Amino acid sequence: MLLSFRLSNFRSFRDEQEFSFVRGTYAAPMDRPTSTGDQRPWDNRVGVVAGLYGANASGKSNFLKGLHFMRDAVRNSFQNWTPGSFIPLSTFKLDSAREGEPSLFEVTFVLGRVRYQYGFRLTRKEVVGEWLYAYPSSRRQIWFERDISADEKFYFGKSFPGRNRVIADLTRPNSLFLSAAVANNHKGVAMVDHWFRSHLTSASPADREERMEYTANMSRTEERWKQVTELVQFADLGICTARVRKEEMAENERERLRRLVRISGLSTGAANDGRQVEEFIDQSSRIIEFGHSTGDERGPVFLPITDESLGTQVWFSLVGPVLKAIKSGDTLMVDELDASLHPHLTSEVLRTFRDPLKNPKQAQLIFTSHDTSLLGNLVGAKELLRDQVWFTEKKHDGASTLYPLTDFAPRKLENLERGYLQGRYGAVPFLDEKVLDNALEKAGSSSAHDDAIADDSATEVSGDDEV
């Protein structure tokens, strides 16, 4: 479970901002699962849903990109960041006085009943600081600290055994020690790396096709594919079944794809890499199809997913990550959750995460949205509780800020949707109608002028034709 995330000097976030799932005085009581056995009961102190609201370009997506960057740095910095090259970091660029300052990324999370705190500071040139603490009890254990300004750049605690000095020597200036330790089979950081690789997942409009493939791969398990089919049926009454059909590809076409992969540089020729290429080709030959009821004896008529509505495609691409998160207790980040989805479907996603019986492992959902109906337009009818709403707002100097709705101490029965749209909590766009009216007036005048020129040209052409 994610408890908190801090960042600074990343994209539109200049100053340090902190997001927290830890529930405060506004926390509404939640029922614990009624089933027994080894199922872990919910921790009512930690939230499971958080919705980010704000004007366009206020920083909502940048916040998720910050968490995404941190995950990718842990995964890839040692193996994929080229030695001596710049770190692929996008800093705040609108304040020359802050140029060159390090960016901050830090998460606190719980895995296996142990709380971990991991973070780093880095510039585009190098990692300037890194730390990992564990809390197996109430007392903090320092596992390692890294500070390039200190005489001893690495400090390792007594609770962190392993080939630490050897790995520290292998850690490049533009690489995280955590990433280097994982690459060198350090057992002590396995749990932390596992959380980043397996329990912090994301979904955005840009990776929709990849997520559709991920959902399609669930057809390999009968029980999981049944769940996928049922959820697709739930969203579209016309669909009665789903299948993944493999279309046979001619050998010359397969060889053409192999050559394209080799030319693109994605293949090194290694045996394992060759298997990945063949898997890619097999995926390219798969077709996702939905069966539609016809009402007669013919049975369902199957249509490829590309012929379905955008909303159906978006829903199908979301089903896989949601099912995976619920099964594994992941923290799922979704950018533009409401894009092309009916509000009822969005509401059902939130209810699934908020229901302890459907979500026994306390999977979490962080999403961005403009759908204010989730805030509740009727008294008592809210999909998001007061401590589940966050806002991003961009100040006049271009820097984004992040803050919770609870900063405004809203009343229990307050109409949050109306309050937000009225600007009571900020994070709404400032629209200068005079600028809009002026632009439209100019557009209208320009259009009339262009039409007159077009008419004159048409007349001249017509006259030439007669001659």
C-alpha positions as CSV (number, residue, x, y, z in Angstrom):
1,M,0.0,0.0,0.0
2,L,1.2,3.5,-0.9
3,L,1.1,5.8,2.1
4,S,2.7,9.0,0.7
5,F,4.6,10.5,-2.2
6,R,6.7,13.6,-2.3
7,L,8.2,15.4,-5.3
8,S,9.8,18.7,-6.3
9,N,11.4,20.3,-9.3
10,F,9.6,17.9,-11.8
11,R,7.8,19.3,-14.8
12,S,5.3,21.9,-13.6
13,F,6.0,21.2,-9.9
14,R,8.7,23.5,-8.7
15,D,8.3,23.5,-4.9
16,E,8.0,20.3,-2.8
17,Q,4.5,18.8,-2.8
18,E,3.2,15.8,-0.9
19,F,0.3,13.4,-1.5
20,S,-0.9,11.1,1.3
21,F,-3.3,8.2,1.5
22,V,-3.2,8.3,5.3
23,R,-6.6,9.2,6.4
24,G,-7.2,12.0,8.9
25,T,-10.0,13.3,11.1
26,Y,-12.4,13.4,8.1
27,A,-12.0,9.6,7.5
28,A,-15.4,7.9,7.3
29,P,-15.5,4.4,8.8
30,M,-15.2,1.5,6.4
31,D,-16.4,-2.0,6.9
32,R,-13.8,-4.7,7.2
33,P,-14.1,-7.9,5.1
34,T,-16.4,-10.5,6.7
35,S,-14.5,-13.5,5.4
36,T,-12.0,-15.3,7.6
37,G,-8.7,-17.2,7.1
38,D,-5.4,-15.5,6.2
39,Q,-7.1,-12.6,4.5
40,R,-5.6,-9.4,5.8
41,P,-8.2,-7.0,7.2
42,W,-8.4,-3.5,5.9
43,D,-6.3,-0.8,7.6
44,N,-8.9,1.9,8.1
45,R,-6.1,4.4,8.5
46,V,-5.1,4.1,4.8
47,G,-7.3,5.2,1.9
48,V,-7.9,3.2,-1.3
49,V,-9.2,5.9,-3.7
50,A,-7.9,9.4,-4.5
51,G,-9.3,11.6,-7.3
52,L,-7.2,14.5,-8.6
53,Y,-9.2,17.5,-10.0
54,G,-8.0,20.7,-11.5
55,A,-8.0,22.9,-14.6
56,N,-6.4,21.8,-17.8
57,A,-2.6,22.0,-17.6
58,S,-2.8,22.5,-13.9
59,G,-0.4,19.5,-13.2
60,K,-2.7,16.5,-12.6
61,S,-1.0,14.3,-15.2
62,N,2.4,15.6,-14.2
63,F,1.8,14.4,-10.7
64,L,1.2,10.8,-12.0
65,K,4.2,11.2,-14.4
66,G,6.4,12.0,-11.3
67,L,5.4,8.7,-9.7
68,H,5.8,7.0,-13.0
69,F,9.3,8.5,-13.4
70,M,10.4,7.3,-10.0
71,R,9.2,3.7,-10.8
72,D,11.1,3.7,-14.1
73,A,14.3,5.1,-12.4
74,V,14.2,2.1,-10.0
75,R,13.6,-0.3,-12.8
76,N,16.0,1.1,-15.4
77,S,18.6,3.4,-14.1
78,F,21.5,0.9,-13.8
79,Q,20.8,-1.2,-16.9
80,N,19.3,1.2,-19.3
81,W,20.6,4.7,-18.5
82,T,23.7,5.0,-20.7
83,P,27.0,5.6,-18.7
84,G,28.0,9.2,-18.9
85,S,24.8,10.4,-20.4
86,F,22.2,12.8,-19.0
87,I,19.4,11.4,-16.8
88,P,16.1,11.6,-18.7
89,L,14.6,14.0,-16.2
90,S,12.2,16.9,-17.0
91,T,12.6,19.7,-14.5
92,F,10.7,22.9,-13.8
93,K,11.9,25.3,-16.5
94,L,10.2,28.6,-15.7
95,D,12.4,29.8,-12.8
96,S,16.1,30.5,-13.8
97,A,17.0,30.9,-10.2
98,R,16.2,27.3,-9.5
99,E,17.9,25.9,-12.6
100,G,20.3,23.1,-11.8
101,E,18.7,22.3,-8.4
102,P,18.1,18.6,-7.7
103,S,14.7,17.0,-8.1
104,L,13.2,15.1,-5.2
105,F,11.2,11.8,-5.3
106,E,10.2,9.9,-2.2
107,V,7.6,7.2,-1.4
108,T,6.5,5.6,1.8
109,F,4.7,2.3,1.4
110,V,3.8,-0.9,3.2
111,L,4.6,-4.4,1.9
112,G,4.5,-7.6,3.9
113,R,3.5,-5.7,7.1
114,V,6.7,-3.6,6.9
115,R,6.8,0.1,6.2
116,Y,9.5,1.4,3.9
117,Q,10.6,4.9,3.1
118,Y,12.7,5.3,-0.1
119,G,13.7,8.3,-2.0
120,F,16.4,10.1,-4.0
121,R,17.5,13.5,-5.2
122,L,19.1,13.9,-8.6
123,T,19.9,16.4,-11.3
124,R,20.2,15.6,-15.0
125,K,23.8,14.9,-14.4
126,E,23.9,12.6,-11.4
127,V,22.2,11.2,-8.3
128,V,23.1,13.5,-5.4
129,G,21.3,11.7,-2.6
130,E,19.5,8.4,-2.0
131,W,18.1,6.7,1.1
132,L,16.2,3.6,2.2
133,Y,14.6,3.2,5.7
134,A,12.6,0.3,7.0
135,Y,10.1,0.1,10.0
136,P,9.6,-3.5,10.9
137,S,8.4,-2.0,14.3
138,S,7.9,1.5,15.4
139,R,11.7,2.2,15.3
140,R,13.4,3.2,12.1
141,Q,16.2,1.1,10.6
142,I,18.6,2.9,8.4
143,W,19.4,0.5,5.5
144,F,21.5,2.9,3.5
145,E,22.1,6.6,2.8
146,R,23.9,8.2,-0.1
147,D,25.2,11.7,-0.2
148,I,27.8,12.8,-2.7
149,S,28.6,15.9,-0.7
150,A,29.8,13.8,2.3
151,D,33.3,12.5,2.8
152,E,31.8,9.0,2.9
153,K,29.3,8.9,0.0
154,F,27.6,5.7,1.2
155,Y,26.5,4.7,4.7
156,F,25.1,1.2,5.4
157,G,23.2,0.3,8.5
158,K,23.8,-2.8,10.6
159,S,20.4,-4.1,9.6
160,F,21.3,-4.1,5.9
161,P,23.8,-7.0,5.3
162,G,25.2,-7.8,1.9
163,R,28.0,-6.9,-0.6
164,N,27.1,-3.3,-0.1
165,R,30.6,-1.7,-0.7
166,V,31.1,-3.8,-3.8
167,I,27.8,-2.7,-5.3
168,A,28.5,0.9,-4.3
169,D,31.7,0.8,-6.3
170,L,29.7,-0.5,-9.3
171,T,27.0,2.2,-9.0
172,R,27.5,4.9,-11.6
173,P,26.9,8.6,-10.8
174,N,23.8,8.5,-13.0
175,S,22.4,5.3,-11.5
176,L,20.5,4.5,-8.4
177,F,22.1,2.3,-5.8
178,L,18.8,0.4,-5.4
179,S,18.8,-0.3,-9.2
180,A,22.4,-1.5,-9.1
181,A,21.8,-3.7,-6.0
182,V,18.9,-5.4,-7.8
183,A,21.0,-6.0,-10.9
184,N,23.6,-7.6,-8.7
185,N,21.2,-9.9,-6.9
186,H,21.2,-8.1,-3.5
187,K,18.5,-10.0,-1.5
188,G,18.0,-7.2,1.0
189,V,16.3,-4.9,-1.5
190,A,14.2,-7.5,-3.2
191,M,10.9,-6.5,-1.5
192,V,11.4,-2.8,-2.3
193,D,12.2,-3.5,-5.9
194,H,9.2,-5.9,-6.1
195,W,6.8,-3.2,-5.0
196,F,8.0,-0.8,-7.7
197,R,8.0,-3.5,-10.4
198,S,4.8,-5.4,-9.6
199,H,2.6,-3.4,-7.3
200,L,2.9,0.2,-8.8
201,T,1.0,0.1,-12.1
202,S,-0.3,2.7,-14.4
203,A,-2.7,3.4,-17.3
204,S,-3.0,6.4,-19.6
205,P,-4.7,7.1,-22.9
206,A,-1.2,6.8,-24.6
207,D,-0.8,3.1,-23.7
208,R,-4.4,2.0,-24.4
209,E,-3.4,-0.5,-27.1
210,E,-0.8,-2.1,-24.8
211,R,-3.4,-2.4,-22.1
212,M,-5.8,-4.0,-24.5
213,E,-3.1,-6.6,-25.2
214,Y,-2.6,-7.1,-21.5
215,T,-6.4,-7.7,-21.0
216,A,-6.4,-10.1,-24.0
217,N,-3.6,-12.1,-22.4
218,M,-6.0,-13.0,-19.6
219,S,-7.7,-15.4,-22.1
220,R,-4.9,-17.9,-21.2
221,T,-6.7,-18.5,-17.9
222,E,-10.3,-19.6,-18.1
223,E,-11.4,-18.2,-14.8
224,R,-9.8,-14.8,-15.4
225,W,-11.2,-14.6,-19.0
226,K,-14.6,-15.3,-17.7
227,Q,-14.3,-12.2,-15.4
228,V,-13.1,-10.1,-18.4
229,T,-16.1,-11.3,-20.5
230,E,-18.6,-10.5,-17.7
231,L,-17.2,-7.0,-17.2
232,V,-17.4,-6.3,-20.9
233,Q,-21.0,-7.6,-20.9
234,F,-21.7,-5.3,-17.9
235,A,-20.6,-2.3,-19.9
236,D,-22.4,-3.1,-23.2
237,L,-25.7,-5.0,-23.2
238,G,-25.2,-5.9,-26.9
239,I,-22.1,-8.0,-26.2
240,C,-22.7,-11.6,-25.1
241,T,-19.1,-13.0,-25.3
242,A,-15.5,-12.2,-26.2
243,R,-12.7,-14.2,-27.7
244,V,-9.1,-13.8,-28.9
245,R,-8.6,-15.4,-32.3
246,K,-5.2,-16.1,-33.8
247,E,-5.0,-15.3,-37.4
248,E,-2.5,-17.5,-39.3
249,M,0.3,-15.4,-40.7
250,A,2.2,-16.4,-43.9
251,E,5.8,-17.3,-43.3
252,N,7.0,-14.5,-45.7
253,E,5.0,-12.0,-43.6
254,R,6.5,-13.3,-40.4
255,E,10.0,-13.0,-41.9
256,R,9.2,-9.4,-42.9
257,L,8.3,-8.6,-39.3
258,R,11.6,-10.3,-38.1
259,R,13.6,-8.1,-40.5
260,L,11.8,-5.0,-39.3
261,V,12.6,-5.8,-35.7
262,R,16.2,-6.4,-36.5
263,I,16.5,-3.2,-38.6
264,S,14.9,-1.2,-35.8
265,G,17.6,-2.3,-33.4
266,L,15.1,-4.0,-31.0
267,S,16.7,-7.4,-31.5
268,T,20.2,-8.3,-30.5
269,G,20.1,-11.9,-31.9
270,A,20.3,-13.5,-28.5
271,A,18.3,-16.6,-27.9
272,N,16.1,-15.1,-25.2
273,D,15.7,-11.9,-27.4
274,G,14.7,-14.1,-30.3
275,R,11.9,-15.7,-28.2
276,Q,10.6,-12.2,-27.4
277,V,10.5,-11.4,-31.1
278,E,8.5,-14.5,-31.9
279,E,6.1,-13.6,-29.0
280,F,5.8,-10.1,-30.5
281,I,4.9,-11.6,-33.9
282,D,2.4,-14.0,-32.3
283,Q,0.7,-11.0,-30.6
284,S,0.6,-9.2,-33.9
285,S,-1.4,-12.1,-35.4
286,R,-4.0,-12.1,-32.6
287,I,-7.4,-10.5,-33.0
288,I,-9.7,-9.5,-30.1
289,E,-13.3,-10.0,-31.0
290,F,-16.6,-9.4,-29.3
291,G,-19.7,-11.5,-29.9
292,H,-23.0,-9.6,-30.4
293,S,-26.4,-11.1,-29.8
294,T,-28.5,-11.3,-33.0
295,G,-31.7,-12.6,-31.5
296,D,-32.0,-15.5,-34.0
297,E,-30.6,-19.0,-34.4
298,R,-27.4,-17.8,-36.0
299,G,-25.8,-17.2,-32.6
300,P,-23.5,-14.3,-31.9
301,V,-21.8,-12.3,-34.7
302,F,-18.2,-11.5,-33.9
303,L,-16.7,-8.1,-34.6
304,P,-13.1,-7.1,-34.1
305,I,-12.4,-4.7,-31.2
306,T,-11.4,-2.0,-33.8
307,D,-15.0,-1.9,-34.9
308,E,-16.3,-1.3,-31.4
309,S,-17.0,2.1,-29.9
310,L,-14.1,4.0,-28.3
311,G,-15.9,3.7,-25.0
312,T,-15.9,-0.1,-25.3
313,Q,-12.2,-0.2,-26.3
314,V,-11.3,2.1,-23.3
315,W,-13.3,-0.1,-20.9
316,F,-11.7,-3.3,-22.2
317,S,-8.2,-1.8,-21.8
318,L,-9.0,-0.8,-18.2
319,V,-10.5,-4.1,-17.2
320,G,-7.1,-6.0,-17.2
321,P,-5.2,-3.5,-15.0
322,V,-8.1,-3.2,-12.6
323,L,-8.4,-7.0,-12.2
324,K,-4.7,-7.3,-11.8
325,A,-4.7,-4.6,-9.1
326,I,-7.5,-6.1,-7.2
327,K,-5.9,-9.6,-7.3
328,S,-2.4,-8.4,-6.2
329,G,-3.2,-5.4,-4.0
330,D,-1.6,-3.0,-6.3
331,T,-1.5,0.8,-6.4
332,L,-3.0,1.7,-9.8
333,M,-2.5,5.1,-11.4
334,V,-5.1,6.0,-14.1
335,D,-4.8,9.3,-16.1
336,E,-8.1,10.6,-17.4
337,L,-10.2,7.8,-15.9
338,D,-13.4,9.3,-17.2
339,A,-12.2,9.6,-20.9
340,S,-14.8,8.1,-23.2
341,L,-16.5,6.3,-20.2
342,H,-20.1,6.8,-19.0
343,P,-20.2,8.2,-15.5
344,H,-21.9,5.0,-14.3
345,L,-18.9,2.9,-15.4
346,T,-16.5,5.3,-13.7
347,S,-18.6,5.0,-10.5
348,E,-18.5,1.2,-10.6
349,V,-14.7,1.3,-10.8
350,L,-14.6,3.5,-7.6
351,R,-17.1,1.3,-5.8
352,T,-15.1,-1.8,-6.6
353,F,-12.0,-0.4,-5.0
354,R,-14.0,1.0,-2.0
355,D,-15.7,-2.3,-1.3
356,P,-13.7,-4.4,1.2
357,L,-15.4,-7.6,0.0
358,K,-14.5,-7.0,-3.7
359,N,-11.1,-5.5,-2.8
360,P,-9.9,-7.6,0.2
361,K,-6.2,-6.9,-0.4
362,Q,-6.8,-3.1,-0.2
363,A,-5.7,-2.3,-3.8
364,Q,-5.5,1.5,-4.4
365,L,-6.6,3.7,-7.2
366,I,-5.2,7.2,-8.0
367,F,-6.9,8.9,-10.9
368,T,-7.3,12.2,-12.7
369,S,-10.7,13.4,-13.9
370,H,-12.9,16.2,-14.9
371,D,-16.1,14.3,-14.0
372,T,-17.5,16.4,-11.2
373,S,-20.5,14.1,-10.8
374,L,-18.2,11.8,-8.7
375,L,-18.1,14.6,-6.1
376,G,-21.9,14.2,-5.7
377,N,-24.5,16.6,-6.9
378,L,-27.1,15.5,-4.4
379,V,-26.7,15.5,-0.6
380,G,-25.4,12.1,0.5
381,A,-24.8,10.9,-3.0
382,K,-21.0,10.9,-3.4
383,E,-18.7,8.4,-5.0
384,L,-15.7,10.3,-3.5
385,L,-15.5,11.1,0.2
386,R,-14.1,14.3,1.5
387,D,-10.6,12.8,2.3
388,Q,-10.5,11.2,-1.2
389,V,-10.4,14.4,-3.2
390,W,-7.2,16.3,-4.2
391,F,-6.7,19.4,-6.3
392,T,-3.9,20.7,-8.5
393,E,-3.7,24.4,-9.3
394,K,-1.1,26.4,-11.3
395,K,-0.1,29.7,-9.9
396,H,0.7,32.8,-11.9
397,D,4.4,31.9,-12.0
398,G,3.6,28.6,-13.7
399,A,4.3,26.4,-10.7
400,S,1.7,23.7,-9.8
401,T,0.5,23.1,-6.3
402,L,-1.2,20.0,-4.9
403,Y,-3.6,20.1,-1.9
404,P,-6.4,18.0,-0.4
405,L,-10.1,19.1,-0.2
406,T,-9.9,18.6,3.6
407,D,-7.8,21.8,3.8
408,F,-11.1,23.6,3.4
409,A,-12.9,21.7,6.2
410,P,-16.0,21.0,4.2
411,R,-19.1,20.1,6.1
412,K,-20.2,16.4,6.1
413,L,-23.3,17.1,3.9
414,E,-21.8,19.9,1.8
415,N,-22.4,19.7,-1.9
416,L,-18.9,19.2,-3.1
417,E,-19.6,19.4,-6.8
418,R,-21.4,22.7,-6.6
419,G,-18.7,24.1,-4.3
420,Y,-15.9,23.0,-6.7
421,L,-17.6,24.4,-9.8
422,Q,-18.2,27.7,-7.9
423,G,-14.5,28.0,-7.2
424,R,-14.8,27.6,-3.5
425,Y,-11.8,25.2,-3.4
426,G,-9.8,26.7,-6.2
427,A,-8.4,24.5,-9.0
428,V,-10.8,25.8,-11.6
429,P,-9.8,27.6,-14.8
430,F,-10.0,31.4,-14.9
431,L,-11.8,32.2,-18.2
432,D,-11.6,35.8,-19.4
433,E,-14.8,36.2,-21.5
434,K,-13.5,39.5,-23.0
435,V,-10.6,37.7,-24.5
436,L,-12.8,34.9,-25.8
437,D,-15.4,37.4,-27.3
438,N,-12.6,39.4,-28.9
439,A,-11.1,36.3,-30.5
440,L,-14.4,35.1,-31.8
441,E,-15.2,38.5,-33.2
442,K,-11.9,38.6,-35.1
443,A,-12.5,35.1,-36.3
444,G,-15.9,36.1,-37.6
445,S,-14.6,39.2,-39.4
446,S,-11.7,37.1,-40.9
447,S,-14.1,34.5,-42.1
448,A,-16.3,37.0,-43.8
449,H,-13.2,38.6,-45.5
450,D,-12.0,35.2,-46.6
451,D,-15.4,34.3,-48.0
452,A,-15.4,37.5,-50.0
453,I,-12.0,36.8,-51.5
454,A,-13.1,33.2,-52.3
455,D,-16.2,34.5,-54.1
456,D,-14.1,37.0,-56.1
457,S,-11.7,34.2,-57.1
458,A,-14.6,32.0,-58.1
459,T,-16.0,34.8,-60.3
460,E,-12.7,35.3,-62.1
461,V,-12.3,31.6,-62.7
462,S,-15.8,31.4,-64.1
463,G,-15.1,34.3,-66.5
464,D,-11.9,32.7,-67.8
465,D,-13.9,29.5,-68.4
466,E,-16.4,31.3,-70.6
467,V,-13.6,32.8,-72.6
